[in-house]
Amino acid sequence: MNASPQSVLRTAVVGVGYLGRFHAQKYAQLEGSQLVAVADANAESAARVAQELNVEAVADYRQLFDRIDAISIAVPTPLHHAIACEALERGIHVLVEKPIATTIAEARQMVETARRRGCILQVGHLERFNPAIVAAVQRMTAPRFVESHRLAPFKQRGTDVSVVLDLMIHDIDLIQELVGEPIESIDAVGAQVFSGEIDIVNARIRFRGGCVANTTASRVSMKQERKIRIFQDDAYMSIDMQQKILTVIRKKDAAPVESPAQVSIEEESFDQGDALRDEIAAFLKAVRTRTEPVVTGEDGLRALETATKITELVHKK
């Protein structure tokens, strides 16, 4: 389906559990979006969100295909592929939550289907819309070393996949986008703690050009933390993605050799904002203007390929 820049897009959300409900709220609020309905196999969940937003609730998402232009898919990861491909084949533009799929083959088929049908496929890597990350990108030159920590207490939600696909994939996507070079090698170690999947993992990723990234993700921690640190030849940047704080430390103009290095410290705090709203607004803009989304299907595939490799390495040890 084509859409002009001024047109109102008919939208829907499949899967209105914890995260899908927020998707539905944003579609209902955004100008240029008409939320037609929400779909969920759980009739009670669908009815509750539909009543809240004064829209229709359906149990079978296929009932919506003749009535919508764009859709968010926020169901459990194993269902992403089937629903996305069905929607794309019908010419419906898709925003699918991360990870794009459970297997590389599924993700490739989704990307190919979107390309063949001329549809927008955007993947929900939400941190790309974090204002502290956006500001850091503007100050970045050539990262030499990247360190990230994404820690969370254990919750049953999300344990249908490993912590690599649940949490670390956010940082995998960010790091690959920031470094912008192919990966040369990966080493990884992890462990199952409370679930039947990997609950904590550390990966060391070496890129062509020499940059190294050391990334840790845990869903069995005592605290919540989402931080990334980037070192380059002229600066050190620390980004607190949870608190939305960017700290940039630079060496001042050259001082005498015998003098201790002098540094300047710049710290900027950002409003919490609404990254999900920004993500969905960017998706709708891409649909209207038929331009490449901020996070493409290819980006989602790239992150999944790396996450899959990390998972395989952990299981071998």
Disulfide bonds with the S-S distance in Angstrom:
none
